[in-house]
């Protein structure tokens, strides 16, 4: 069960790190979308926020949901 939690957390942490890097690159380059004129870092920002929320949801599911915890311990859940 702990391995399941760690694997999901590591995956989403890497996603946060890489999207944060991309967002900073887009911000410093001043990229904007050709169609709407939006700054591209605003398009990437929801990915960073979503990955952070996914970590919270993953940990909550593994450790605080009795139903999901039971399924994980039985081996019914192998991926999040």
Order of alpha helices (4+ residues) and beta strands (2+ residues): alpha-alpha-alpha
